[in-house]
Amino acid sequence: MMMGIQNEYGGEVGNWTLVTWVRGERTTACADGSSLKEIINPMIEGDFDLYKMQALVEVALQCVEEDRDERPTMKQVVEMLQTYENDWQ
């Protein structure tokens, strides 16, 4: 949804999943959010709040943890998003 690309890639560079790639990009993110901009669908064309998008990526990555016991419940997801929303106001 945020990316606009397929979940899996197999090519000359190697095989990867979208989640693995995003986690790697997030790990190398610069303070100015340049790596975050790399994982956002270019069709959005910078028309987003970088702080809000970072929060959404963080929540999304928690939702796709390999260990299902590490994933938040939907109630926890809603609570996280509400907390972020309150911080933004």
Steps between C-alpha positions, in 0.01 A plus 500: 500500500774747591742356248320423177724198427472122520551319830774273363783557254731257333763634267864571437540679831362203692178389660329705766163569647353844537505472879871409505583789270298755699657386826844546346412845368356602836815382678716720281263797515662838532379767737350690208283203403670445165478121528136524598437692180649206310233260627201725433305458178636765261145573381445678834771746383593637840142591582515354852616583849833323552442451875156345444629272228784384726245412767289304250805308377595413858150368575486311170834330566380387842195347332714281273740361760593141417413379849125544530532540877704815433228655283259747658132423522263721302406667828867581560536631144203732550645618833840569340341698218282694744808583707677629189191694399488667841869589469437661160224728625 
